[in-house]
């Protein structure tokens, strides 16, 4: 018999949420919020490509309001979530929903393309149930990010020594790396480090990482 360990009752029954389905609301809101956090600011335009179950029921199940609410930096239980489309319009955030008929790797899959000025970001997210999510693509890079482990997402210039500078700083503060993925757009352009660590007690390490030259952004999720 398999032993399962849960951090809290919410791991079993799911988190507090607005709407009829944790996959379609809480999970969708978390995907939107992760995209907002990685992008670092509220985008001006958002193209949302919905697949399979998301594509069929996104309006009826509130997936649309949840995704936009997350992009507006709302939590899944935020009372303003129901008005997220109206709020986005008032804040001049243009949103386009594109339901697609093609098959996807998961029935609750969405791809978000966000932009502001010259800045663009694409993220593919999957709502796996119970409000839990995975990120499977970031700027065209195939990744596997469950967001259930303390994780750094660091966007930086692809120059020599960046990995060493980041890992040395983590080592100096006794932070142990569990897994690490490094991808890049092309040689010398932007690159992304995804670092899963063993514990959530990180102190002021985020502020120290941001001060490293050639680092554009540091996002931490626990």
LUMSEKOL-853987 format. One record per residue (C-alpha): residue number from 1; residue in one letter; chain; z, y negated, x. Coordinates in nm, 2 decimals, always signed. Layout:
  resi  resn  chain       Z       Y       X
   NUM     A      A       Z       Y       X
...
# end
This chain:
  resi  resn  chain       Z       Y       X
     1     X      A   +0.00   +0.00   +0.00
     2     X      A   -0.10   -0.34   +0.14
     3     X      A   +0.17   -0.60   +0.20
     4     X      A   +0.07   -0.95   +0.09
     5     X      A   +0.27   -1.26   +0.20
     6     X      A   +0.25   -1.58   +0.01
     7     X      A   +0.37   -1.92   +0.11
     8     X      A   +0.44   -2.03   -0.24
     9     X      A   +0.40   -1.92   -0.61
    10     X      A   +0.09   -2.14   -0.62
    11     X      A   -0.09   -1.90   -0.39
    12     X      A   -0.06   -1.64   -0.67
    13     X      A   -0.10   -1.85   -0.99
    14     X      A   -0.31   -2.13   -0.84
    15     X      A   -0.24   -2.50   -0.81
    16     X      A   -0.19   -2.75   -1.09
    17     X      A   -0.52   -2.88   -1.20
    18     X      A   -0.72   -3.07   -1.46
    19     X      A   -0.97   -2.88   -1.67
    20     X      A   -1.04   -2.52   -1.78
    21     X      A   -1.13   -2.34   -1.45
    22     X      A   -0.97   -2.36   -1.11
    23     X      A   -1.29   -2.26   -0.94
    24     X      A   -1.49   -2.53   -1.13
    25     X      A   -1.23   -2.81   -1.11
    26     X      A   -0.96   -2.77   -0.85
    27     X      A   -1.19   -2.61   -0.60
    28     X      A   -1.47   -2.86   -0.67
    29     X      A   -1.22   -3.15   -0.63
    30     X      A   -1.10   -3.01   -0.30
    31     X      A   -1.46   -2.98   -0.17
    32     X      A   -1.53   -3.34   -0.26
    33     X      A   -1.21   -3.45   -0.09
    34     X      A   -1.29   -3.26   +0.23
    35     X      A   -1.64   -3.42   +0.24
    36     X      A   -1.48   -3.76   +0.19
    37     X      A   -1.23   -3.70   +0.47
    38     X      A   -1.49   -3.57   +0.72
    39     X      A   -1.73   -3.86   +0.63
    40     X      A   -1.44   -4.10   +0.69
    41     X      A   -1.51   -4.35   +0.41
    42     X      A   -1.65   -4.36   +0.06
    43     X      A   -2.02   -4.30   +0.06
    44     X      A   -2.27   -4.53   -0.12
    45     X      A   -2.50   -4.25   -0.23
    46     X      A   -2.43   -3.89   -0.31
    47     X      A   -2.68   -3.61   -0.39
    48     X      A   -2.51   -3.30   -0.53
    49     X      A   -2.70   -2.97   -0.53
    50     X      A   -2.54   -2.71   -0.76
    51     X      A   -2.62   -2.34   -0.75
    52     X      A   -2.58   -2.04   -0.98
    53     X      A   -2.26   -2.07   -1.19
    54     X      A   -2.20   -2.43   -1.08
    55     X      A   -2.56   -2.51   -1.19
    56     X      A   -2.52   -2.35   -1.53
    57     X      A   -2.19   -2.49   -1.63
    58     X      A   -2.11   -2.80   -1.42
    59     X      A   -2.09   -3.04   -1.71
    60     X      A   -1.90   -2.82   -1.95
    61     X      A   -1.65   -2.71   -1.69
    62     X      A   -1.59   -3.04   -1.54
    63     X      A   -1.73   -2.96   -1.19
    64     X      A   -1.92   -3.29   -1.19
    65     X      A   -1.61   -3.50   -1.25
    66     X      A   -1.41   -3.29   -1.01
    67     X      A   -1.66   -3.32   -0.72
    68     X      A   -1.69   -3.70   -0.77
    69     X      A   -1.31   -3.74   -0.80
    70     X      A   -1.27   -3.57   -0.47
    71     X      A   -1.53   -3.80   -0.31
    72     X      A   -1.32   -4.09   -0.45
    73     X      A   -1.02   -3.94   -0.26
    74     X      A   -0.85   -3.79   -0.57
    75     X      A   -0.64   -3.48   -0.57
    76     X      A   -0.72   -3.20   -0.82
    77     X      A   -0.42   -3.30   -1.04
    78     X      A   -0.50   -3.68   -1.04
    79     X      A   -0.49   -3.82   -1.39
    80     X      A   -0.79   -4.04   -1.31
    81     X      A   -1.01   -3.74   -1.25
    82     X      A   -1.14   -3.74   -1.60
    83     X      A   -1.28   -4.09   -1.55
    84     X      A   -1.42   -4.03   -1.20
    85     X      A   -1.79   -4.08   -1.30
    86     X      A   -1.70   -4.41   -1.46
    87     X      A   -1.49   -4.52   -1.16
    88     X      A   -1.78   -4.42   -0.92
    89     X      A   -2.02   -4.63   -1.12
    90     X      A   -1.78   -4.93   -1.11
    91     X      A   -1.74   -4.89   -0.73
    92     X      A   -2.12   -4.88   -0.69
    93     X      A   -2.13   -4.52   -0.57
    94     X      A   -2.46   -4.37   -0.69
    95     X      A   -2.44   -4.00   -0.77
    96     X      A   -2.73   -3.76   -0.84
    97     X      A   -2.67   -3.41   -0.97
    98     X      A   -2.94   -3.15   -0.91
    99     X      A   -2.88   -2.81   -1.07
   100     X      A   -3.10   -2.55   -0.90
   101     X      A   -3.21   -2.20   -1.02
   102     X      A   -3.25   -2.04   -0.67
   103     X      A   -3.00   -1.78   -0.56
   104     X      A   -2.71   -1.86   -0.33
   105     X      A   -2.46   -1.67   -0.12
   106     X      A   -2.19   -1.74   -0.37
   107     X      A   -2.19   -1.82   -0.75
   108     X      A   -1.98   -2.13   -0.70
   109     X      A   -2.17   -2.31   -0.43
   110     X      A   -2.25   -2.67   -0.39
   111     X      A   -2.43   -2.88   -0.12
   112     X      A   -2.34   -3.25   -0.09
   113     X      A   -2.55   -3.50   +0.09
   114     X      A   -2.36   -3.83   +0.14
   115     X      A   -2.47   -4.14   +0.30
   116     X      A   -2.37   -4.50   +0.37
   117     X      A   -2.62   -4.72   +0.56
   118     X      A   -2.76   -4.52   +0.85
   119     X      A   -2.47   -4.26   +0.83
   120     X      A   -2.55   -3.93   +0.67
   121     X      A   -2.35   -3.60   +0.63
   122     X      A   -2.44   -3.27   +0.46
   123     X      A   -2.17   -3.02   +0.37
   124     X      A   -2.20   -2.69   +0.18
   125     X      A   -1.88   -2.58   +0.00
   126     X      A   -1.79   -2.27   -0.19
   127     X      A   -1.51   -2.25   -0.45
   128     X      A   -1.37   -1.89   -0.41
   129     X      A   -1.12   -1.90   -0.69
   130     X      A   -0.77   -2.01   -0.76
   131     X      A   -0.85   -2.36   -0.63
   132     X      A   -0.93   -2.22   -0.28
   133     X      A   -1.24   -2.33   -0.10
   134     X      A   -1.46   -2.25   +0.20
   135     X      A   -1.70   -2.48   +0.40
   136     X      A   -2.01   -2.28   +0.51
   137     X      A   -2.23   -2.55   +0.65
   138     X      A   -2.18   -2.89   +0.81
   139     X      A   -2.48   -3.11   +0.91
   140     X      A   -2.70   -2.80   +0.91
   141     X      A   -2.46   -2.59   +1.12
   142     X      A   -2.35   -2.26   +0.98
   143     X      A   -1.98   -2.24   +1.00
   144     X      A   -1.70   -2.05   +0.83
   145     X      A   -1.40   -2.27   +0.74
   146     X      A   -1.15   -2.14   +0.49
   147     X      A   -0.92   -2.44   +0.49
   148     X      A   -0.62   -2.21   +0.47
   149     X      A   -0.54   -2.25   +0.83
   150     X      A   -0.44   -2.58   +1.02
   151     X      A   -0.77   -2.71   +1.14
   152     X      A   -0.91   -3.00   +1.34
   153     X      A   -1.27   -3.11   +1.28
   154     X      A   -1.37   -3.34   +1.56
   155     X      A   -1.71   -3.52   +1.57
   156     X      A   -1.81   -3.64   +1.92
   157     X      A   -2.09   -3.73   +2.15
   158     X      A   -2.25   -3.43   +2.33
   159     X      A   -2.15   -3.52   +2.68
   160     X      A   -2.00   -3.30   +2.96
   161     X      A   -1.63   -3.25   +2.96
   162     X      A   -1.55   -3.31   +2.60
   163     X      A   -1.43   -2.96   +2.52
   164     X      A   -1.20   -2.96   +2.83
   165     X      A   -1.05   -3.30   +2.74
   166     X      A   -0.97   -3.19   +2.39
   167     X      A   -0.83   -2.85   +2.48
   168     X      A   -0.63   -2.99   +2.77
   169     X      A   -0.46   -3.24   +2.54
   170     X      A   -0.38   -2.96   +2.29
   171     X      A   -0.24   -2.75   +2.57
   172     X      A   -0.02   -3.03   +2.70
   173     X      A   +0.14   -3.06   +2.35
   174     X      A   +0.19   -2.68   +2.32
   175     X      A   -0.07   -2.64   +2.04
   176     X      A   -0.23   -2.30   +2.06
   177     X      A   -0.59   -2.25   +1.95
   178     X      A   -0.66   -1.96   +1.73
   179     X      A   -1.04   -2.00   +1.69
   180     X      A   -1.29   -2.26   +1.81
   181     X      A   -1.65   -2.33   +1.71
   182     X      A   -1.87   -2.59   +1.88
   183     X      A   -2.20   -2.69   +1.74
   184     X      A   -2.44   -2.99   +1.80
   185     X      A   -2.74   -3.16   +1.64
   186     X      A   -2.93   -3.16   +1.97
   187     X      A   -2.87   -3.21   +2.34
   188     X      A   -2.69   -3.54   +2.40
   189     X      A   -2.65   -3.62   +2.03
   190     X      A   -2.35   -3.57   +1.79
   191     X      A   -2.16   -3.25   +1.82
   192     X      A   -1.88   -3.10   +1.61
   193     X      A   -1.57   -2.90   +1.73
   194     X      A   -1.39   -2.70   +1.46
   195     X      A   -1.05   -2.58   +1.60
   196     X      A   -0.81   -2.36   +1.40
   197     X      A   -0.46   -2.38   +1.54
   198     X      A   -0.15   -2.15   +1.50
   199     X      A   +0.10   -2.40   +1.34
   200     X      A   +0.09   -2.72   +1.14
   201     X      A   +0.35   -2.91   +1.35
   202     X      A   +0.11   -3.14   +1.54
   203     X      A   +0.31   -3.46   +1.59
   204     X      A   +0.09   -3.75   +1.69
   205     X      A   -0.18   -3.55   +1.85
   206     X      A   -0.45   -3.69   +1.61
   207     X      A   -0.39   -4.04   +1.74
   208     X      A   -0.42   -3.92   +2.10
   209     X      A   -0.74   -3.73   +2.03
   210     X      A   -0.91   -4.03   +1.87
   211     X      A   -0.85   -4.23   +2.19
   212     X      A   -1.06   -3.99   +2.40
   213     X      A   -1.39   -4.17   +2.49
   214     X      A   -1.70   -4.04   +2.30
   215     X      A   -1.50   -3.91   +2.00
   216     X      A   -1.62   -4.05   +1.67
   217     X      A   -1.37   -3.90   +1.43
   218     X      A   -1.08   -3.66   +1.41
   219     X      A   -1.00   -3.49   +1.08
   220     X      A   -0.70   -3.26   +1.04
   221     X      A   -0.64   -3.03   +0.75
   222     X      A   -0.34   -2.81   +0.69
# end
